[in-house]
Each structure stands twice: as C-alpha cells, then as structure tokens.
Amino acid sequence: MKEIMAILRSTKVNHTKNALTAAGFLGFSCASCLGRGKKLVDPNLFKLIMDSGNLPMTAAGESMTEATRLIPKRIFSIVIPDERVRDAVDVITAVNSTGNPGDGKIFVLPVQESYSVRLGDISDII
C-alpha cells in the first residue's frame, strides 16, 4: 500500500475530486493548508511589484508573493494499492497542471498497516 499526498491549488479541489472519482479512486481526504514552494523570486522584480501595489491575481502573481507569505493550498491524501499509484499520480497531474509555478507537489509514501476503527482489525485497502 502507498499513500499519495498531493499539495494542490485550492481552486482545483472540485476538478481533482471529480477526476479521482471518475478514475475509480473513491476514498480520499482533502484538507486546507498554507504553504509555499522553495523557488527563488528575483528580489528586484519582487520589490518592483510590491512597491507598485499591482500584484496580478493570477498563478504568476501568486508565485511572486511566495517569498514572503504562505499561500492557501489543499492537501489530498489517498491510500491505494501499489499497482494503482501511477494511475492516481497521472490523474492528479493531468487535472492540476497549468504550466505555472505553484501547480503543486505529489509525494508517495509507504503504508505498512491500516486498521478499521469500527472493527478494530487490520483492513484491506481496495
């Protein structure tokens, strides 16, 4: 089993959940978070934009403020069998890729065990 943790734009939540469901991934979680990427912004360009007060409200504008603030994002978490990981990553990537900085990041983590809260025993992930 693997857990896919995808940190994505908040504007892509509905597209992502619809695409995952259509691809047969019916169980997942989504939570709000704040974060930022590690890319560096040209300090001169950043200062010029901030001084002008004309920050564009676009993905490109969002990336310009990354140096000083945290941006609202969403974290999707889905636990699936190993053989379905590539399918899920492809679905998430296809829906969330805009070609702009800040499209997101996907992490794949191992899951050793899972337990059913209701039954109290090890459960199978389907």
HUSULTA-V367973 format. One record per run of one state. SS is the DSSP state (H for helix, E for strand, C for the rest). FROM is the first residue (numbers start at 0). TO is the last residue. If there is no record, write none. Layout:
SS;FROM;TO / SS;FROM;TO
//
This chain:
C;0;0 / E;1;8 / H;9;21 / C;22;27 / E;28;34 / C;35;41 / H;42;51 / C;52;57 / H;58;66 / C;67;69 / E;70;79 / C;80;80 / H;81;95 / C;96;102 / E;103;109 / C;110;113 / E;114;114 / C;115;120 / E;121;121 / C;122;125
//
